[in-house]
Amino acid sequence: MLIEGLRALRPAKFNPRIFAALRGYNRTFFFKDVMAGIAVGIVALSLCVGLGVASGGTPQQGLYAGIIGGFCVSFFGGSRVQIGGPAGAFVGLMALLFAKYEPGDVLLCVMLAGVFLFLMGLARVGSFIRFVPQPVTVGFTCGIAVTILLTQVKAFLGLTLSTADGKEPPEFFQKIPALFEALPTISWATFALGAVLLTVQLRWPARWNRVVPGSIVTVVLGTLVVSAATAPWLVGQIPALAQLQFATIGSVFGEIPRDLPVFSFPQVEWSRLGDLLSPAFTIAILCALESLLSAVVADGIIDDRHDSNQELMGQGIANILSPLFGGLAVTGVIARTATNIRSGAASPVAGLIHAVFLLLVLLLLAPLAKNIPLVTLAVVLIVVGWRMGDWQEFRRLPKHAVGDAAVFLATFGLTVCFDLTLAVSVGMVLAAGLFVKRVTDATRVDAMSGETIQRQSGAKLDLPDGVIVYHLFGALMFGAADRLDTVLRREMRDIKVVILHMVDVTALDSTALERMENMRQKLLTSKRHLLLCGPHTQPFALMAREGFFDLVGDDNVVGDLPKAIERAKVLMNPENRV
């Protein structure tokens, strides 16, 4: 057992999946990967730009994240078809960070998250992510979806905010009043265009989406409409068009540079390093959850099995390198991964080609991006946010246990109103407390009658006077350890031997073991005896390791009730009393 424990402590091997996938690789596989890489690159193009803007960064930062981060996720990750890039899960948190810190500090925060992710993979934490309760994951996923939707209201309605810098406040309780105050400034032309484009994307046929993604249609169509409506020759013919104003990437951010991402360590304020640890850890947890969830979904589609620890290490490298080239946080994303699979991807090479495709677009078509209206990006992200949330969960709430519903609502509300760090922390604490309560409620300590003992043992046994048997059920953990006190609270005047029947004890911790030691001491002080009957697996291993059997005495640890009663009869003999 000790050897197995030491093996579990060994760091995970660094073994990117791409090397195994390339064994037997041929021209047919390469052609499939090229086609899949181009298809997912087209989908990723608008999302990278839109998420870069929504996160508080720039369009090129979103593209850099898709290029550098996406390449690293595919090259160093543990999945055969995972696609990495900027994700909606980071929008709210990244926007808060950009509003609070300098850009260099934000990029350093992402790098710290990458370090955390790599260490998590090295420490084999990947297999433990599945223990995050479903109400917590669904709660913050729905909360993130609402956050994404709220961040697009300004661009979708074409609002002009009255804040000092004209920017939208990142905090919920400042954002909502600012948006309501700006409602009279709505641009009806922007809203009308957004409504039409939203309808087009939502109703874009799924069979066409495989060839031309609806998000690309939205961006191209919106750009053509705005370019035509503001063209000088048309404005000359229809002077009223001169009054139409559409915010574009060029008017807000300027042109996207047609340059390769340049390696540069972020200019940071090192005194803020301590403040960045908490949001960096939150980014790491979100990245781990979303990437591993995406990998699990991909496994189910292609009947494969990813290496979760290698995936975390790959995500870590991606988030360390992406900021060094000016990119934002990245993770594995379900929508782009599913597109990759549907397009016939055979290996991680498809993900590499997707990154190369984005790079070519940056180098060749970047000047055209300045004409993209922000409302089109808002439409793309509204659809992403809407499809991201599990809205049916609210309808199912009345059917859930009260505790699960409370954990979900708390996580959801804190994600929307405050931040993900607080939401995940509180959600996990509430879920842990709920787990402890359920374990406690399932733990019982019942006194057994002679008839019950005979029925369970299948033998005719006489329970001597002065002997009492307690049947322990469930997990004896710290939350339920006080159940053992019921043994000593019982009237013990005529009791000489206490038998703890532990065959149904599934788990034992140090707190419960300490209570058992206190029980043994009190019984010994009053010249009474303690017998243990049927401890097994984890409880047996813990008591043996802690030396509890030596204290009780090996003769007082037996395998079944008949042997326990026979041993009790021996101890009832005055010559055997302590």
N, C-alpha and C positions, 0 to 999 in steps of 0.2 A: 504493500500500500504506500509506503514511504517512497519507493522508487517511482510508482505511478504519479505521486504528488510532485516529485522533482521533475519528472518529464513534462508535467503540465506547466511548470514554471519556465521551461525553456522557451526562448524567444521563437516566434514563428519564422519559418524559412522565407527568404526573399526570392520568390519564384514567379515572375510575371507570366500570365497565361499565354501571352503571345508566342513564347518560345515553344510551348507544347502544340499550339494551334498551327504553327508553321511546318511541323513535321508532316511530310506528305503533301505539302501545299503545291498546287499546280495552276496552270493557266486558267482553267475553268473557275476555280475558287477566286482567282484574282479578278476575273471579269465580273463575277457576282459582287465582290467587295467594291469594285469601282462604281458599279451602278448603284449599289446601296449607299455608298459614301456620298455620291452626288445628290441622291434623293434626300438623305437626312441633312446634308449641307444646305439644301434649299430651304428646308423647314427651319433649320437652326438660324439662318441668316436674319430673319426678321425678329426672332426671339432674342438673339444676342444683342441686337441694337436696342430693341424695346426694353429688355431687362436692364441693360446698361444705363439707360435714361431713368427708368423707374427706380433703380437702386440709388439714385443720387449721383451717379458717375456720369460718364460721357458715352456716346455711341461707340467710339473706338475702344473704350475699356471693356465694353461687353463683347466686341469682336475679338479683342486680344484674349479674353478669358476663354472664348470658344476655340480659338486657334491653339494657344499654348496649353490651357487646361484640358481641352478636349483631346489633344494629341497625347498628353501625359497619362490621362485616364485610360486610354486604349492601350498605350505601350506598357505601362507599369501595373495595370489593374489585374484583378483576378477573375474577370468575366470575359467570355468569348465575344459578346455582342454589345456590351455596355457602351453607351455614348455619354460623354461628360460635357458640361458647359454651365453657364450661369443658369440659375433656377429661380422660380418664383418664391421658393421658401426663404430666400435671403433678402427679398425686396424690403420688407419692413425694417429689419434689423440693420441692413446696410444703409438705408436712408437715414435712420437715426444716427448711425456712426458718422456719416458724411456731414450731418447737421451739427454734430457735437465736436468732431475732431478735424484736424487737418487731413488732406488726402493721403499724405505719407503715413500718418498714424493709422488710417483705415487699412492701407495696404499691409502695414506691419501686423495689424490684427489678423488679417487673413493668413499671413505667413505663420503666425503663432498657431492658428487653427490647423494649418497643415502639419506643423510639428506635432501637435496633439494627436492628429489623425494617424500619423505614421507610428507614433509610440503606441497608440491603441492597437493598431494592427500587429506591431511587434510583440505586444503583450497578450496577443490572442483574445482581444476583447470582442472581435467580430461576432463570435458565437453567442455573446451575451446580449447583444442589441435586441434579440428577439424577446427578452424579458421586459422590455418597455410595454406597459399595459396598453391595450387597444383604445380605451377612452382617452388616454394622453395623446397618442399619435393622431387619432381622428380629431381630437379637440384642437390641437395646434395646427393641423392641416386645414381645417375649416377656418380657423382664425387667420391663418396666412392668406387663405383665399379672399376673405373679407378685406384684409389689409391691402392686397393687390387691387381689388375693386375700388377701394377708397382712394388709392393713389392715382387712379386714372380719371377721377371725376373732373378735375381741373382741365385736363387736355381734351376730354370727350366733350365737355360743354364749352370749351374755349373761354374759361373764366379768367378775369384779371384780378388778382388778389391785392388787397390793400396793405399787405405787410411791408415792412421797411425795405426789404430786398426784392419784393414781388414773388418770393418763393413760398411754397406750401409748407406750413409747419409740420414736422414729422410726428409730433406727439398727438395722440387721438383727441384729447380734450382741448387742444388748441386748433387742430385741423378742422373739426366739425364746425365750430363757430366761424372760422375763417371762410370756409366754403359757403355757408349760409349767407354770410355777409356779402360775398362776391356774386351771389345768384343774379342780382340785377344786371351784372355785366356780361351775361351769357351771350355768346356769339351764335345766333340762330343758324347761320350758314355752316359753322363748324359742327353744331349739334345735328343738323339735317344730314350732312355728309357722313358723320359718325353713325347715325341711325341706319342709313342705307348700307354702309359697309358692314355694320354688325349683322344686319339681316342677310347680306350676301354670304358672310363667312359661316353663320350658323346654319344656313340652308344649303351650303355648298355640298353637292352629293359626295358620299363617301367613296364611291367608285372612281370619281374624278380626283379625289384628294390624293389617291395613290400616285397619280401622274403629275398633277399640279396642286400643291397644298393650298388650302383656302387662305392661309395667312399670307402667302406670297401674292395671291390674287388681290387680297385686301390692300396690301402695300402698293402694288403696281397700279391698281385701279384708282386708289386715292391720290397717288402721285400724279397720274395722268389728268384727273379731274381738276386738281388744284393748279397744275401747270397750265392747263388750257384756260381755266377761268381767270388766271392772272396774266395771261399772255398779252403783250402790248397790242397786237393786231386785233384781238377780240375785245379788249377794253376800249379800243378806239371805236369799234362798231357799237358796243354796248357800254356807255359810260357808267352805268350803275354798278358794273362789276368792279370798278375802281374802289368802291367802298368795302368790298369783301377783303377780309384779312384772315390769313391762315398761318398759324405758327408752324414753322418747319424746322428740321434739324439745322439747316443753314442759318436761319434767323435767330435761333436760340444758342446753338453750340458752335456755329461756324462750320467750315468744311472739315471733313474727316481726312486726316493726313494719308497720302498714298505712300506710306513708308512701312518697312518691316518693323515689327515690335522691337524696341531697343532695350537691351539689358541695362537696368539702372536700379541700384538699391534705393528704396524709398527714403526721402528726407523726413526724419522722424524726430519727435520730441521724446527723448528717452525717459524723461521724468514721468511720462504718462504710461509707461510700460505696465505698471501695476493695474491701472484702470482698464487696460485692454485685455487682461487675462480672462475676466468673466465673459465678455462678449465673444472672445476668441473660442472659449470652451463651448459656448452655445452654438457658434457656427460649426464647430467640429461635430457636436452631437447631431445637429440637423443634417449635416452632410452625411454622417454615418447612417442615420436612419433612412434618409431618402435614397442614398446610393444602394444600400443593402436591400431595401424594399424593391427598388427597381431591378436589382440583380435577381432577386427571388422571382419576381414576375417574369423576367426573361427566361429563367430556368424552366418555369412551367410551360412556356411557349415552345422552347426548342428542345425540351427534355434533356437538360444539361444540369451541371452542378458547379456553381462558382466557388472560388476560394475567398471567403469573407474577410479573412485577415489580410490576404494579399490585396484585396480590393481597397481596404482601408489604407494600406501603405501606398497604393497607387494614388488614391484620392489625396493623401497627405503630400506626396511629391507634387501633384498638380497644383495644390493650393500654396505650396512654397514657391514654385516657379512662376505661376501666373502673375502674382504681384510684382515679381522682379522684372517683368516686361510690361507693367502697367495694367494688368488684367485684374478682374474682380474674382470673388470666390466662385468655385465651381463644385459640382457634384454630379453623380449619375442621375439622369432624368428619364422618367418612365416614358413620356410621349415620344422623345427622340429615339430612345432605345427601341420602342415598339415599331416606330417607322423603319428603323434599321433592319429589324427582323423581317417585317413584312416586305421589305425591298430585296430580301434574299441574302443578307450578309452571311458570310461563311466564317469569318475570323475577325480579330481586332484590327486587321488591316483596313476594314471598312471605316472604323473610327478615325484612323490616321488620314484616310483620304478625305473624310468629312472636314477635318481640320485644314488640310491642304486646300480644299475647295474654298473655305472661308478666307484663307490667306490670298488666294488668287482674286477673289472678289474684292478684297481690301486693296490690292495693288492695282487692279484694272478698272474697277467700277466705283471706287470711293467718291469721286467728284459728283456722281449722279445722286448719291445719298443725301446731299444737302437739300434736295427738292422734296424729300419725303415729309409729308405733314405729320405732326405729332399725333393728330387724332387717329391716323391709321395705326400707329403703334399702340395707342390706347385701346383701340378695338381688338387688336391681336391679344393684348394682355387681359382685357376683360373676358375674352373667351377662355384664355388659359386659366384665369382665376375661377371662372364659373365651373369649368370642367374639373378643376382641381378639388373643389370642396365636395364632401360626402353629405349633401344636404338632406338625404333621406334619414340621416342620423337624428335630426331634430324630430322627425315624425315618429321614430322608434323610441324616443326617450320614455314615454309612459310605460313601455313594456320592459324597460331596463330596471335593474335593481337601483334603489335610491342612491346607494353609494357610487355606483358606476356613473349614473346620470350626473351626480354632483361633481365628480372628477372631470367629466367631459365638459360641463358648463364652466367650471372654474378655469380649466385650461384654455378653453375657447375665449372666455371673457377677458382673461388676463393677456392673452396673445393680441387681441384686438385693441384693448384699452391701454395696455402698458407695453411690455416687450416680451420677447420669447424667452429671455433668460429667466425672468420671474415666472412666466407661465409654465415652462418645463420644470423648474425647480419645485414650485407649489404643486403642480400636477403629480410629480413623482412622490412627493411627501404625502399627499393625500392618498395616492394609490397604495403606498407602502402601509400607511395607517389602516386603510381599508383591508389590505391583505392580512395584517396582524389581527384585526378584529375578527375576520372570518376564520382564521386559524384558531383563535381563542374560542370562538363560538363552537367550533367543531371538536374541541378537546374536552373529554369527559373523564371523571374519576368516579367510578361506581363501585359501591360495596356489593360483593357477590354472596348470594345465599348458598346453602348447601345443595339445594336442588339445581341451581344454575351451574354450580361447579360440576355436578354429576352429568348434567346434560351436555356441557361443553367438552368435558374430558372423555365421556363415553364409558366411564368406569364408576362402580359404586364406591364412593368415598365418603367417609365420615369426617366432617369438619369439627375438630376438637374444640371444646370450650376454651376460650382464651386466645383463639387464632382468628384473625380477620383477613379477608382477601379483598384487595381493591383491583378492579379491572381498569387499566388506563387505555384510553382511546385517543388516536390522533397524534398531532405534533406537540410535544412539550417544549415550547419555545418561550422566550422571555415574556411574551404577552400572555401566555397561559400558565406560567410557572406557579402562580398563586393558587391554581387548582390543587396543587399538592398540599397546601395548607389545610384543606378540608380533612385530610387524613388525621392531623393532629388536633383539629378542633372537635373531633368526635370524642364522646365519652370513652376514655381509655382505661377506666378503673380495673376492669377484669381482663384486659387484653394483654397478652404476654408476647405474641408474635404477630408482626404485620407483614403480609405478603403482597408485593406489588407485581401483579400479573401484567407484563409489558409486551406481550406478543403482538398487540395491535398498536404499539407506539411506532410511528413512522419516522419521527425525527426527534432529536434531543439537542439542546444547546447548553452552553456553560451556565446560564442563569438557572435553568431547571435543574441541572446537575448540582449546583450549589444548594438549591432548596432540598434536594434529596440528601445531601451531606448534612444539612442542618437537621433534617428529620432523623437521620441515623444517629447523630449526636444526642438529640433529645431522648430518643428511645433508649440509647445506651445509658444515659444518665439515670433513667428510671428503671434500669435493669430489664429492658425489653429488647427484642431482636427484630432485625429487618432482613427479609428474604427477597431476592429478585428472581422472578420467574419468566423465562422466555425472552430476554432481551436479544435483539438480532440486528444485523446490518449496521446502519449508522449509529444508533444508540449504543450497541455493543462496542463498536470501535472507539467511540468517544470515551466511554467509561473505562475501557481497557487502557487507552492512551493516558487518561488523567489519573490512573491508579485507584479508581473508585472500587474496583473489585478487590484490591488488596485491603482496603479499609473495611469493606463489608465482610470479607473472608470468602475464599474460593468455594468453601463448602456451602455457603449461603447464596450461591448463584446457581440455579438449576434450570433445566430445560423445559419442564412442563409442570402442570398442577399436581399430578399424583406424587411426583418427586418432591415438590415444594411442601405438600402436606406431610409426607413422611419425614422430611427434614424438620418441620415444625414440631412434630411429635417428639423428635429427639431433643430439640431445644426446650420443650416443655418439661423435660426431666430436670428436677432441681439440681442434679449434679452437673448439668450443662449450662446453667445460668451464669452469666457474667457478673 
